[in-house]
Amino acid sequence: MPKRTGPTDSNLIEVINLLKKLSSEHDVQIWKTVAEKLEKPRRQRATVNLSKINRYVNNDEIAVVPGSVLSSGVLDHPVTIAALRFSENAKAKIADSNSKMMTLTELIKNPPEPKKVKIIV
């Protein structure tokens, strides 16, 4: 029998299921893509630095990170970031730049317009 990989955390499994449900209800592929990226084993999930978010996300867009946000780099404009986890230093830098951070669960409760969402991996 092959060894099981992927998430075992019940909260994460719930987020994945909510994303898939949101995708099918609104017929929007982006939420299904985020769910598929979250289903990967932890060692294969995205770890994104603030410098990458700063480079690719504009003021009116939301960065969705299906993994962790790390603190390397700076944010020179306010952005909204939704992620699975944030490092403590990243939280401080995000707060200093007047940006917003939220969990994926908070994002699902009030889903934004798909055009404004960028998946950063």
Jmol script that loads the backbone (N, CA, C; Angstrom):
load data "model"
ATOM      1  N   MET A   1       0.841  -1.169   0.000  1.00  0.00           N
ATOM      2  CA  MET A   1       0.000   0.000   0.000  1.00  0.00           C
ATOM      3  C   MET A   1       0.898   1.248   0.000  1.00  0.00           C
ATOM      4  N   PRO A   2       0.664   2.184  -0.935  1.00  0.00           N
ATOM      5  CA  PRO A   2       1.495   3.384  -0.982  1.00  0.00           C
ATOM      6  C   PRO A   2       1.265   4.279   0.223  1.00  0.00           C
ATOM      7  N   LYS A   3       2.322   4.990   0.591  1.00  0.00           N
ATOM      8  CA  LYS A   3       2.235   5.888   1.731  1.00  0.00           C
ATOM      9  C   LYS A   3       1.399   7.115   1.353  1.00  0.00           C
ATOM     10  N   ARG A   4       0.508   7.511   2.253  1.00  0.00           N
ATOM     11  CA  ARG A   4      -0.348   8.672   2.008  1.00  0.00           C
ATOM     12  C   ARG A   4       0.477   9.947   2.083  1.00  0.00           C
ATOM     13  N   THR A   5       0.286  10.824   1.092  1.00  0.00           N
ATOM     14  CA  THR A   5       0.903  12.143   1.140  1.00  0.00           C
ATOM     15  C   THR A   5      -0.199  13.177   1.050  1.00  0.00           C
ATOM     16  N   GLY A   6       0.148  14.391   1.331  1.00  0.00           N
ATOM     17  CA  GLY A   6      -0.848  15.443   1.300  1.00  0.00           C
ATOM     18  C   GLY A   6      -1.254  15.831   2.702  1.00  0.00           C
ATOM     19  N   PRO A   7      -2.209  16.723   2.812  1.00  0.00           N
ATOM     20  CA  PRO A   7      -2.567  17.268   4.121  1.00  0.00           C
ATOM     21  C   PRO A   7      -3.289  16.265   5.013  1.00  0.00           C
ATOM     22  N   THR A   8      -2.964  16.329   6.291  1.00  0.00           N
ATOM     23  CA  THR A   8      -3.678  15.542   7.291  1.00  0.00           C
ATOM     24  C   THR A   8      -4.357  16.455   8.311  1.00  0.00           C
ATOM     25  N   ASP A   9      -4.037  17.745   8.274  1.00  0.00           N
ATOM     26  CA  ASP A   9      -4.641  18.726   9.166  1.00  0.00           C
ATOM     27  C   ASP A   9      -6.110  18.919   8.785  1.00  0.00           C
ATOM     28  N   SER A  10      -7.004  18.695   9.734  1.00  0.00           N
ATOM     29  CA  SER A  10      -8.441  18.772   9.434  1.00  0.00           C
ATOM     30  C   SER A  10      -8.866  20.177   9.006  1.00  0.00           C
ATOM     31  N   ASN A  11      -8.234  21.217   9.562  1.00  0.00           N
ATOM     32  CA  ASN A  11      -8.564  22.587   9.149  1.00  0.00           C
ATOM     33  C   ASN A  11      -8.187  22.830   7.694  1.00  0.00           C
ATOM     34  N   LEU A  12      -7.027  22.337   7.287  1.00  0.00           N
ATOM     35  CA  LEU A  12      -6.578  22.507   5.911  1.00  0.00           C
ATOM     36  C   LEU A  12      -7.463  21.721   4.948  1.00  0.00           C
ATOM     37  N   ILE A  13      -7.857  20.531   5.336  1.00  0.00           N
ATOM     38  CA  ILE A  13      -8.759  19.730   4.502  1.00  0.00           C
ATOM     39  C   ILE A  13     -10.092  20.461   4.323  1.00  0.00           C
ATOM     40  N   GLU A  14     -10.570  21.104   5.384  1.00  0.00           N
ATOM     41  CA  GLU A  14     -11.811  21.872   5.298  1.00  0.00           C
ATOM     42  C   GLU A  14     -11.658  23.049   4.326  1.00  0.00           C
ATOM     43  N   VAL A  15     -10.516  23.749   4.388  1.00  0.00           N
ATOM     44  CA  VAL A  15     -10.264  24.871   3.469  1.00  0.00           C
ATOM     45  C   VAL A  15     -10.242  24.374   2.027  1.00  0.00           C
ATOM     46  N   ILE A  16      -9.582  23.249   1.790  1.00  0.00           N
ATOM     47  CA  ILE A  16      -9.508  22.681   0.437  1.00  0.00           C
ATOM     48  C   ILE A  16     -10.906  22.352  -0.077  1.00  0.00           C
ATOM     49  N   ASN A  17     -11.716  21.723   0.760  1.00  0.00           N
ATOM     50  CA  ASN A  17     -13.082  21.376   0.353  1.00  0.00           C
ATOM     51  C   ASN A  17     -13.934  22.618   0.085  1.00  0.00           C
ATOM     52  N   LEU A  18     -13.764  23.660   0.917  1.00  0.00           N
ATOM     53  CA  LEU A  18     -14.509  24.906   0.697  1.00  0.00           C
ATOM     54  C   LEU A  18     -14.087  25.572  -0.617  1.00  0.00           C
ATOM     55  N   LEU A  19     -12.798  25.539  -0.931  1.00  0.00           N
ATOM     56  CA  LEU A  19     -12.321  26.114  -2.189  1.00  0.00           C
ATOM     57  C   LEU A  19     -12.888  25.366  -3.393  1.00  0.00           C
ATOM     58  N   LYS A  20     -12.915  24.046  -3.313  1.00  0.00           N
ATOM     59  CA  LYS A  20     -13.474  23.251  -4.414  1.00  0.00           C
ATOM     60  C   LYS A  20     -14.967  23.537  -4.582  1.00  0.00           C
ATOM     61  N   LYS A  21     -15.668  23.664  -3.450  1.00  0.00           N
ATOM     62  CA  LYS A  21     -17.102  23.951  -3.496  1.00  0.00           C
ATOM     63  C   LYS A  21     -17.340  25.337  -4.102  1.00  0.00           C
ATOM     64  N   LEU A  22     -16.548  26.315  -3.686  1.00  0.00           N
ATOM     65  CA  LEU A  22     -16.652  27.672  -4.224  1.00  0.00           C
ATOM     66  C   LEU A  22     -16.395  27.686  -5.727  1.00  0.00           C
ATOM     67  N   SER A  23     -15.430  26.898  -6.155  1.00  0.00           N
ATOM     68  CA  SER A  23     -15.091  26.809  -7.577  1.00  0.00           C
ATOM     69  C   SER A  23     -16.246  26.246  -8.389  1.00  0.00           C
ATOM     70  N   SER A  24     -16.861  25.196  -7.886  1.00  0.00           N
ATOM     71  CA  SER A  24     -17.953  24.575  -8.644  1.00  0.00           C
ATOM     72  C   SER A  24     -19.235  25.410  -8.597  1.00  0.00           C
ATOM     73  N   GLU A  25     -19.506  26.068  -7.464  1.00  0.00           N
ATOM     74  CA  GLU A  25     -20.711  26.881  -7.346  1.00  0.00           C
ATOM     75  C   GLU A  25     -20.683  28.089  -8.279  1.00  0.00           C
ATOM     76  N   HIS A  26     -19.524  28.720  -8.382  1.00  0.00           N
ATOM     77  CA  HIS A  26     -19.404  29.944  -9.182  1.00  0.00           C
ATOM     78  C   HIS A  26     -18.744  29.697 -10.531  1.00  0.00           C
ATOM     79  N   ASP A  27     -18.413  28.451 -10.813  1.00  0.00           N
ATOM     80  CA  ASP A  27     -17.774  28.071 -12.068  1.00  0.00           C
ATOM     81  C   ASP A  27     -16.524  28.920 -12.331  1.00  0.00           C
ATOM     82  N   VAL A  28     -15.641  28.973 -11.304  1.00  0.00           N
ATOM     83  CA  VAL A  28     -14.408  29.749 -11.377  1.00  0.00           C
ATOM     84  C   VAL A  28     -13.236  28.809 -11.121  1.00  0.00           C
ATOM     85  N   GLN A  29     -12.352  28.660 -12.089  1.00  0.00           N
ATOM     86  CA  GLN A  29     -11.246  27.709 -12.029  1.00  0.00           C
ATOM     87  C   GLN A  29     -10.172  28.102 -11.013  1.00  0.00           C
ATOM     88  N   ILE A  30     -10.006  29.382 -10.717  1.00  0.00           N
ATOM     89  CA  ILE A  30      -8.902  29.834  -9.877  1.00  0.00           C
ATOM     90  C   ILE A  30      -8.949  29.215  -8.473  1.00  0.00           C
ATOM     91  N   TRP A  31     -10.139  29.042  -7.916  1.00  0.00           N
ATOM     92  CA  TRP A  31     -10.259  28.464  -6.565  1.00  0.00           C
ATOM     93  C   TRP A  31      -9.897  26.985  -6.583  1.00  0.00           C
ATOM     94  N   LYS A  32     -10.230  26.283  -7.651  1.00  0.00           N
ATOM     95  CA  LYS A  32      -9.858  24.875  -7.773  1.00  0.00           C
ATOM     96  C   LYS A  32      -8.336  24.738  -7.882  1.00  0.00           C
ATOM     97  N   THR A  33      -7.704  25.654  -8.591  1.00  0.00           N
ATOM     98  CA  THR A  33      -6.246  25.637  -8.722  1.00  0.00           C
ATOM     99  C   THR A  33      -5.576  25.831  -7.367  1.00  0.00           C
ATOM    100  N   VAL A  34      -6.079  26.769  -6.570  1.00  0.00           N
ATOM    101  CA  VAL A  34      -5.531  26.989  -5.224  1.00  0.00           C
ATOM    102  C   VAL A  34      -5.713  25.729  -4.381  1.00  0.00           C
ATOM    103  N   ALA A  35      -6.871  25.106  -4.465  1.00  0.00           N
ATOM    104  CA  ALA A  35      -7.133  23.876  -3.696  1.00  0.00           C
ATOM    105  C   ALA A  35      -6.165  22.765  -4.102  1.00  0.00           C
ATOM    106  N   GLU A  36      -5.916  22.613  -5.401  1.00  0.00           N
ATOM    107  CA  GLU A  36      -4.999  21.570  -5.873  1.00  0.00           C
ATOM    108  C   GLU A  36      -3.579  21.818  -5.374  1.00  0.00           C
ATOM    109  N   LYS A  37      -3.169  23.073  -5.308  1.00  0.00           N
ATOM    110  CA  LYS A  37      -1.825  23.393  -4.815  1.00  0.00           C
ATOM    111  C   LYS A  37      -1.718  23.135  -3.314  1.00  0.00           C
ATOM    112  N   LEU A  38      -2.816  23.319  -2.586  1.00  0.00           N
ATOM    113  CA  LEU A  38      -2.809  23.061  -1.149  1.00  0.00           C
ATOM    114  C   LEU A  38      -2.824  21.563  -0.833  1.00  0.00           C
ATOM    115  N   GLU A  39      -3.285  20.757  -1.780  1.00  0.00           N
ATOM    116  CA  GLU A  39      -3.348  19.310  -1.557  1.00  0.00           C
ATOM    117  C   GLU A  39      -1.979  18.646  -1.621  1.00  0.00           C
ATOM    118  N   LYS A  40      -0.988  19.335  -2.115  1.00  0.00           N
ATOM    119  CA  LYS A  40       0.354  18.761  -2.214  1.00  0.00           C
ATOM    120  C   LYS A  40       0.936  18.536  -0.823  1.00  0.00           C
ATOM    121  N   PRO A  41       1.919  17.655  -0.730  1.00  0.00           N
ATOM    122  CA  PRO A  41       2.611  17.492   0.557  1.00  0.00           C
ATOM    123  C   PRO A  41       3.250  18.817   0.994  1.00  0.00           C
ATOM    124  N   ARG A  42       3.429  18.995   2.280  1.00  0.00           N
ATOM    125  CA  ARG A  42       3.948  20.252   2.832  1.00  0.00           C
ATOM    126  C   ARG A  42       5.273  20.672   2.196  1.00  0.00           C
ATOM    127  N   ARG A  43       6.152  19.748   1.951  1.00  0.00           N
ATOM    128  CA  ARG A  43       7.467  20.089   1.397  1.00  0.00           C
ATOM    129  C   ARG A  43       7.378  20.596  -0.045  1.00  0.00           C
ATOM    130  N   GLN A  44       6.234  20.378  -0.709  1.00  0.00           N
ATOM    131  CA  GLN A  44       6.061  20.839  -2.083  1.00  0.00           C
ATOM    132  C   GLN A  44       5.192  22.093  -2.176  1.00  0.00           C
ATOM    133  N   ARG A  45       4.710  22.603  -1.047  1.00  0.00           N
ATOM    134  CA  ARG A  45       3.887  23.810  -1.069  1.00  0.00           C
ATOM    135  C   ARG A  45       4.749  25.049  -1.253  1.00  0.00           C
ATOM    136  N   ALA A  46       4.140  26.093  -1.721  1.00  0.00           N
ATOM    137  CA  ALA A  46       4.848  27.332  -2.025  1.00  0.00           C
ATOM    138  C   ALA A  46       5.354  28.022  -0.764  1.00  0.00           C
ATOM    139  N   THR A  47       6.561  28.572  -0.859  1.00  0.00           N
ATOM    140  CA  THR A  47       7.084  29.510   0.129  1.00  0.00           C
ATOM    141  C   THR A  47       7.470  30.741  -0.666  1.00  0.00           C
ATOM    142  N   VAL A  48       6.811  31.837  -0.389  1.00  0.00           N
ATOM    143  CA  VAL A  48       6.954  33.049  -1.189  1.00  0.00           C
ATOM    144  C   VAL A  48       7.471  34.177  -0.313  1.00  0.00           C
ATOM    145  N   ASN A  49       8.470  34.901  -0.820  1.00  0.00           N
ATOM    146  CA  ASN A  49       9.002  36.054  -0.110  1.00  0.00           C
ATOM    147  C   ASN A  49       8.205  37.306  -0.469  1.00  0.00           C
ATOM    148  N   LEU A  50       8.249  38.285   0.423  1.00  0.00           N
ATOM    149  CA  LEU A  50       7.537  39.535   0.197  1.00  0.00           C
ATOM    150  C   LEU A  50       8.023  40.241  -1.066  1.00  0.00           C
ATOM    151  N   SER A  51       9.299  40.092  -1.405  1.00  0.00           N
ATOM    152  CA  SER A  51       9.830  40.751  -2.603  1.00  0.00           C
ATOM    153  C   SER A  51       9.119  40.268  -3.865  1.00  0.00           C
ATOM    154  N   LYS A  52       8.783  38.996  -3.933  1.00  0.00           N
ATOM    155  CA  LYS A  52       8.073  38.453  -5.093  1.00  0.00           C
ATOM    156  C   LYS A  52       6.648  38.997  -5.163  1.00  0.00           C
ATOM    157  N   ILE A  53       5.993  39.071  -4.016  1.00  0.00           N
ATOM    158  CA  ILE A  53       4.636  39.633  -3.962  1.00  0.00           C
ATOM    159  C   ILE A  53       4.678  41.091  -4.404  1.00  0.00           C
ATOM    160  N   ASN A  54       5.654  41.837  -3.918  1.00  0.00           N
ATOM    161  CA  ASN A  54       5.799  43.249  -4.271  1.00  0.00           C
ATOM    162  C   ASN A  54       5.992  43.422  -5.784  1.00  0.00           C
ATOM    163  N   ARG A  55       6.736  42.510  -6.391  1.00  0.00           N
ATOM    164  CA  ARG A  55       7.055  42.594  -7.817  1.00  0.00           C
ATOM    165  C   ARG A  55       5.847  42.310  -8.704  1.00  0.00           C
ATOM    166  N   TYR A  56       5.004  41.355  -8.328  1.00  0.00           N
ATOM    167  CA  TYR A  56       3.962  40.871  -9.226  1.00  0.00           C
ATOM    168  C   TYR A  56       2.538  41.312  -8.905  1.00  0.00           C
ATOM    169  N   VAL A  57       2.313  41.938  -7.757  1.00  0.00           N
ATOM    170  CA  VAL A  57       0.943  42.284  -7.348  1.00  0.00           C
ATOM    171  C   VAL A  57       0.788  43.797  -7.265  1.00  0.00           C
ATOM    172  N   ASN A  58      -0.260  44.314  -7.898  1.00  0.00           N
ATOM    173  CA  ASN A  58      -0.561  45.745  -7.872  1.00  0.00           C
ATOM    174  C   ASN A  58      -1.456  46.078  -6.684  1.00  0.00           C
ATOM    175  N   ASN A  59      -1.697  47.374  -6.475  1.00  0.00           N
ATOM    176  CA  ASN A  59      -2.485  47.840  -5.324  1.00  0.00           C
ATOM    177  C   ASN A  59      -3.882  47.250  -5.263  1.00  0.00           C
ATOM    178  N   ASP A  60      -4.562  47.144  -6.391  1.00  0.00           N
ATOM    179  CA  ASP A  60      -5.960  46.726  -6.389  1.00  0.00           C
ATOM    180  C   ASP A  60      -6.139  45.215  -6.514  1.00  0.00           C
ATOM    181  N   GLU A  61      -5.053  44.460  -6.438  1.00  0.00           N
ATOM    182  CA  GLU A  61      -5.131  43.005  -6.582  1.00  0.00           C
ATOM    183  C   GLU A  61      -4.896  42.314  -5.248  1.00  0.00           C
ATOM    184  N   ILE A  62      -5.287  41.042  -5.209  1.00  0.00           N
ATOM    185  CA  ILE A  62      -5.101  40.231  -4.010  1.00  0.00           C
ATOM    186  C   ILE A  62      -4.139  39.100  -4.347  1.00  0.00           C
ATOM    187  N   ALA A  63      -3.084  38.967  -3.546  1.00  0.00           N
ATOM    188  CA  ALA A  63      -2.130  37.881  -3.729  1.00  0.00           C
ATOM    189  C   ALA A  63      -2.597  36.692  -2.898  1.00  0.00           C
ATOM    190  N   VAL A  64      -2.776  35.546  -3.549  1.00  0.00           N
ATOM    191  CA  VAL A  64      -3.142  34.316  -2.847  1.00  0.00           C
ATOM    192  C   VAL A  64      -1.932  33.398  -2.882  1.00  0.00           C
ATOM    193  N   VAL A  65      -1.432  33.050  -1.703  1.00  0.00           N
ATOM    194  CA  VAL A  65      -0.266  32.179  -1.587  1.00  0.00           C
ATOM    195  C   VAL A  65      -0.719  30.850  -0.997  1.00  0.00           C
ATOM    196  N   PRO A  66      -0.716  29.767  -1.797  1.00  0.00           N
ATOM    197  CA  PRO A  66      -1.108  28.455  -1.267  1.00  0.00           C
ATOM    198  C   PRO A  66       0.066  27.812  -0.515  1.00  0.00           C
ATOM    199  N   GLY A  67       0.490  28.476   0.533  1.00  0.00           N
ATOM    200  CA  GLY A  67       1.631  28.038   1.320  1.00  0.00           C
ATOM    201  C   GLY A  67       1.989  29.124   2.312  1.00  0.00           C
ATOM    202  N   SER A  68       3.297  29.372   2.482  1.00  0.00           N
ATOM    203  CA  SER A  68       3.783  30.308   3.492  1.00  0.00           C
ATOM    204  C   SER A  68       4.344  31.574   2.867  1.00  0.00           C
ATOM    205  N   VAL A  69       4.174  32.682   3.590  1.00  0.00           N
ATOM    206  CA  VAL A  69       4.773  33.958   3.204  1.00  0.00           C
ATOM    207  C   VAL A  69       5.949  34.209   4.139  1.00  0.00           C
ATOM    208  N   LEU A  70       7.123  34.446   3.536  1.00  0.00           N
ATOM    209  CA  LEU A  70       8.342  34.711   4.299  1.00  0.00           C
ATOM    210  C   LEU A  70       8.720  36.182   4.167  1.00  0.00           C
ATOM    211  N   SER A  71       9.644  36.640   5.006  1.00  0.00           N
ATOM    212  CA  SER A  71       9.865  38.079   5.158  1.00  0.00           C
ATOM    213  C   SER A  71      10.960  38.687   4.292  1.00  0.00           C
ATOM    214  N   SER A  72      11.610  37.953   3.445  1.00  0.00           N
ATOM    215  CA  SER A  72      12.697  38.512   2.656  1.00  0.00           C
ATOM    216  C   SER A  72      12.160  39.537   1.658  1.00  0.00           C
ATOM    217  N   GLY A  73      12.746  40.726   1.658  1.00  0.00           N
ATOM    218  CA  GLY A  73      12.312  41.777   0.759  1.00  0.00           C
ATOM    219  C   GLY A  73      11.433  42.785   1.471  1.00  0.00           C
ATOM    220  N   VAL A  74      10.952  43.757   0.703  1.00  0.00           N
ATOM    221  CA  VAL A  74      10.102  44.814   1.261  1.00  0.00           C
ATOM    222  C   VAL A  74       8.856  44.976   0.399  1.00  0.00           C
ATOM    223  N   LEU A  75       7.840  45.544   0.996  1.00  0.00           N
ATOM    224  CA  LEU A  75       6.632  45.936   0.262  1.00  0.00           C
ATOM    225  C   LEU A  75       6.655  47.457   0.162  1.00  0.00           C
ATOM    226  N   ASP A  76       6.725  47.993  -1.063  1.00  0.00           N
ATOM    227  CA  ASP A  76       6.769  49.441  -1.206  1.00  0.00           C
ATOM    228  C   ASP A  76       5.417  50.038  -1.583  1.00  0.00           C
ATOM    229  N   HIS A  77       4.388  49.193  -1.635  1.00  0.00           N
ATOM    230  CA  HIS A  77       3.021  49.666  -1.844  1.00  0.00           C
ATOM    231  C   HIS A  77       2.074  48.733  -1.100  1.00  0.00           C
ATOM    232  N   PRO A  78       0.922  49.252  -0.665  1.00  0.00           N
ATOM    233  CA  PRO A  78      -0.005  48.400   0.090  1.00  0.00           C
ATOM    234  C   PRO A  78      -0.661  47.345  -0.806  1.00  0.00           C
ATOM    235  N   VAL A  79      -0.675  46.119  -0.334  1.00  0.00           N
ATOM    236  CA  VAL A  79      -1.311  45.012  -1.050  1.00  0.00           C
ATOM    237  C   VAL A  79      -2.126  44.198  -0.055  1.00  0.00           C
ATOM    238  N   THR A  80      -2.985  43.336  -0.579  1.00  0.00           N
ATOM    239  CA  THR A  80      -3.742  42.397   0.246  1.00  0.00           C
ATOM    240  C   THR A  80      -3.193  41.009  -0.032  1.00  0.00           C
ATOM    241  N   ILE A  81      -2.852  40.290   1.034  1.00  0.00           N
ATOM    242  CA  ILE A  81      -2.250  38.965   0.894  1.00  0.00           C
ATOM    243  C   ILE A  81      -3.077  37.962   1.680  1.00  0.00           C
ATOM    244  N   ALA A  82      -3.474  36.875   1.009  1.00  0.00           N
ATOM    245  CA  ALA A  82      -4.156  35.765   1.670  1.00  0.00           C
ATOM    246  C   ALA A  82      -3.237  34.554   1.555  1.00  0.00           C
ATOM    247  N   ALA A  83      -2.971  33.903   2.669  1.00  0.00           N
ATOM    248  CA  ALA A  83      -2.043  32.774   2.652  1.00  0.00           C
ATOM    249  C   ALA A  83      -2.409  31.765   3.731  1.00  0.00           C
ATOM    250  N   LEU A  84      -1.787  30.606   3.603  1.00  0.00           N
ATOM    251  CA  LEU A  84      -1.973  29.560   4.600  1.00  0.00           C
ATOM    252  C   LEU A  84      -1.264  29.936   5.901  1.00  0.00           C
ATOM    253  N   ARG A  85      -0.017  30.428   5.781  1.00  0.00           N
ATOM    254  CA  ARG A  85       0.777  30.811   6.953  1.00  0.00           C
ATOM    255  C   ARG A  85       1.620  32.049   6.631  1.00  0.00           C
ATOM    256  N   PHE A  86       1.942  32.815   7.691  1.00  0.00           N
ATOM    257  CA  PHE A  86       2.834  33.965   7.588  1.00  0.00           C
ATOM    258  C   PHE A  86       3.916  33.814   8.651  1.00  0.00           C
ATOM    259  N   SER A  87       5.173  34.112   8.302  1.00  0.00           N
ATOM    260  CA  SER A  87       6.221  34.128   9.321  1.00  0.00           C
ATOM    261  C   SER A  87       6.004  35.373  10.189  1.00  0.00           C
ATOM    262  N   GLU A  88       6.557  35.362  11.391  1.00  0.00           N
ATOM    263  CA  GLU A  88       6.378  36.501  12.305  1.00  0.00           C
ATOM    264  C   GLU A  88       6.983  37.773  11.709  1.00  0.00           C
ATOM    265  N   ASN A  89       8.166  37.663  11.098  1.00  0.00           N
ATOM    266  CA  ASN A  89       8.797  38.839  10.487  1.00  0.00           C
ATOM    267  C   ASN A  89       7.977  39.352   9.310  1.00  0.00           C
ATOM    268  N   ALA A  90       7.379  38.452   8.545  1.00  0.00           N
ATOM    269  CA  ALA A  90       6.538  38.864   7.415  1.00  0.00           C
ATOM    270  C   ALA A  90       5.313  39.616   7.924  1.00  0.00           C
ATOM    271  N   LYS A  91       4.717  39.150   9.012  1.00  0.00           N
ATOM    272  CA  LYS A  91       3.563  39.848   9.586  1.00  0.00           C
ATOM    273  C   LYS A  91       3.927  41.280   9.952  1.00  0.00           C
ATOM    274  N   ALA A  92       5.101  41.457  10.555  1.00  0.00           N
ATOM    275  CA  ALA A  92       5.536  42.797  10.961  1.00  0.00           C
ATOM    276  C   ALA A  92       5.752  43.691   9.744  1.00  0.00           C
ATOM    277  N   LYS A  93       6.398  43.174   8.705  1.00  0.00           N
ATOM    278  CA  LYS A  93       6.655  43.972   7.502  1.00  0.00           C
ATOM    279  C   LYS A  93       5.358  44.310   6.770  1.00  0.00           C
ATOM    280  N   ILE A  94       4.418  43.393   6.753  1.00  0.00           N
ATOM    281  CA  ILE A  94       3.132  43.644   6.104  1.00  0.00           C
ATOM    282  C   ILE A  94       2.388  44.753   6.842  1.00  0.00           C
ATOM    283  N   ALA A  95       2.404  44.699   8.170  1.00  0.00           N
ATOM    284  CA  ALA A  95       1.745  45.732   8.965  1.00  0.00           C
ATOM    285  C   ALA A  95       2.426  47.093   8.763  1.00  0.00           C
ATOM    286  N   ASP A  96       3.755  47.121   8.674  1.00  0.00           N
ATOM    287  CA  ASP A  96       4.495  48.372   8.480  1.00  0.00           C
ATOM    288  C   ASP A  96       4.196  49.027   7.136  1.00  0.00           C
ATOM    289  N   SER A  97       3.843  48.226   6.131  1.00  0.00           N
ATOM    290  CA  SER A  97       3.605  48.777   4.789  1.00  0.00           C
ATOM    291  C   SER A  97       2.123  49.113   4.554  1.00  0.00           C
ATOM    292  N   ASN A  98       1.319  49.090   5.608  1.00  0.00           N
ATOM    293  CA  ASN A  98      -0.126  49.360   5.512  1.00  0.00           C
ATOM    294  C   ASN A  98      -0.839  48.374   4.591  1.00  0.00           C
ATOM    295  N   SER A  99      -0.307  47.178   4.483  1.00  0.00           N
ATOM    296  CA  SER A  99      -0.940  46.128   3.688  1.00  0.00           C
ATOM    297  C   SER A  99      -1.856  45.316   4.576  1.00  0.00           C
ATOM    298  N   LYS A 100      -2.700  44.508   3.946  1.00  0.00           N
ATOM    299  CA  LYS A 100      -3.622  43.649   4.686  1.00  0.00           C
ATOM    300  C   LYS A 100      -3.198  42.199   4.513  1.00  0.00           C
ATOM    301  N   MET A 101      -3.363  41.423   5.561  1.00  0.00           N
ATOM    302  CA  MET A 101      -3.142  39.991   5.451  1.00  0.00           C
ATOM    303  C   MET A 101      -4.368  39.274   5.991  1.00  0.00           C
ATOM    304  N   MET A 102      -4.642  38.113   5.394  1.00  0.00           N
ATOM    305  CA  MET A 102      -5.792  37.331   5.825  1.00  0.00           C
ATOM    306  C   MET A 102      -5.499  35.858   5.587  1.00  0.00           C
ATOM    307  N   THR A 103      -6.227  35.034   6.282  1.00  0.00           N
ATOM    308  CA  THR A 103      -6.098  33.600   6.059  1.00  0.00           C
ATOM    309  C   THR A 103      -6.944  33.226   4.854  1.00  0.00           C
ATOM    310  N   LEU A 104      -6.716  32.051   4.341  1.00  0.00           N
ATOM    311  CA  LEU A 104      -7.510  31.583   3.206  1.00  0.00           C
ATOM    312  C   LEU A 104      -8.968  31.399   3.600  1.00  0.00           C
ATOM    313  N   THR A 105      -9.228  31.031   4.847  1.00  0.00           N
ATOM    314  CA  THR A 105     -10.603  30.876   5.330  1.00  0.00           C
ATOM    315  C   THR A 105     -11.339  32.209   5.275  1.00  0.00           C
ATOM    316  N   GLU A 106     -10.667  33.285   5.683  1.00  0.00           N
ATOM    317  CA  GLU A 106     -11.278  34.613   5.628  1.00  0.00           C
ATOM    318  C   GLU A 106     -11.556  35.024   4.182  1.00  0.00           C
ATOM    319  N   LEU A 107     -10.665  34.661   3.284  1.00  0.00           N
ATOM    320  CA  LEU A 107     -10.851  34.973   1.867  1.00  0.00           C
ATOM    321  C   LEU A 107     -12.061  34.243   1.294  1.00  0.00           C
ATOM    322  N   ILE A 108     -12.249  32.986   1.688  1.00  0.00           N
ATOM    323  CA  ILE A 108     -13.359  32.169   1.183  1.00  0.00           C
ATOM    324  C   ILE A 108     -14.706  32.742   1.650  1.00  0.00           C
ATOM    325  N   LYS A 109     -14.742  33.254   2.884  1.00  0.00           N
ATOM    326  CA  LYS A 109     -16.000  33.777   3.420  1.00  0.00           C
ATOM    327  C   LYS A 109     -16.512  34.973   2.625  1.00  0.00           C
ATOM    328  N   ASN A 110     -15.596  35.753   2.082  1.00  0.00           N
ATOM    329  CA  ASN A 110     -15.974  36.923   1.280  1.00  0.00           C
ATOM    330  C   ASN A 110     -15.119  36.908   0.011  1.00  0.00           C
ATOM    331  N   PRO A 111     -15.417  36.000  -0.924  1.00  0.00           N
ATOM    332  CA  PRO A 111     -14.541  35.836  -2.094  1.00  0.00           C
ATOM    333  C   PRO A 111     -14.520  37.077  -2.986  1.00  0.00           C
ATOM    334  N   PRO A 112     -13.319  37.492  -3.383  1.00  0.00           N
ATOM    335  CA  PRO A 112     -13.200  38.657  -4.256  1.00  0.00           C
ATOM    336  C   PRO A 112     -13.513  38.295  -5.706  1.00  0.00           C
ATOM    337  N   GLU A 113     -13.577  39.302  -6.523  1.00  0.00           N
ATOM    338  CA  GLU A 113     -13.763  39.112  -7.950  1.00  0.00           C
ATOM    339  C   GLU A 113     -12.529  38.369  -8.496  1.00  0.00           C
ATOM    340  N   PRO A 114     -12.705  37.269  -9.232  1.00  0.00           N
ATOM    341  CA  PRO A 114     -11.561  36.473  -9.694  1.00  0.00           C
ATOM    342  C   PRO A 114     -10.541  37.260 -10.514  1.00  0.00           C
ATOM    343  N   LYS A 115     -10.966  38.315 -11.188  1.00  0.00           N
ATOM    344  CA  LYS A 115     -10.038  39.126 -11.986  1.00  0.00           C
ATOM    345  C   LYS A 115      -8.993  39.818 -11.126  1.00  0.00           C
ATOM    346  N   LYS A 116      -9.316  40.048  -9.850  1.00  0.00           N
ATOM    347  CA  LYS A 116      -8.418  40.767  -8.962  1.00  0.00           C
ATOM    348  C   LYS A 116      -7.477  39.845  -8.182  1.00  0.00           C
ATOM    349  N   VAL A 117      -7.559  38.555  -8.427  1.00  0.00           N
ATOM    350  CA  VAL A 117      -6.771  37.584  -7.665  1.00  0.00           C
ATOM    351  C   VAL A 117      -5.580  37.105  -8.479  1.00  0.00           C
ATOM    352  N   LYS A 118      -4.406  37.057  -7.834  1.00  0.00           N
ATOM    353  CA  LYS A 118      -3.216  36.482  -8.461  1.00  0.00           C
ATOM    354  C   LYS A 118      -2.671  35.402  -7.526  1.00  0.00           C
ATOM    355  N   ILE A 119      -2.476  34.209  -8.071  1.00  0.00           N
ATOM    356  CA  ILE A 119      -1.873  33.130  -7.305  1.00  0.00           C
ATOM    357  C   ILE A 119      -0.361  33.294  -7.423  1.00  0.00           C
ATOM    358  N   ILE A 120       0.309  33.413  -6.295  1.00  0.00           N
ATOM    359  CA  ILE A 120       1.764  33.594  -6.278  1.00  0.00           C
ATOM    360  C   ILE A 120       2.396  32.328  -5.695  1.00  0.00           C
ATOM    361  N   VAL A 121       3.223  31.676  -6.507  1.00  0.00           N
ATOM    362  CA  VAL A 121       3.925  30.459  -6.052  1.00  0.00           C
ATOM    363  C   VAL A 121       5.413  30.588  -6.275  1.00  0.00           C
TER     364      VAL A 121
END
end "model"
wireframe off; spacefill off
backbone 0.3
color backbone group
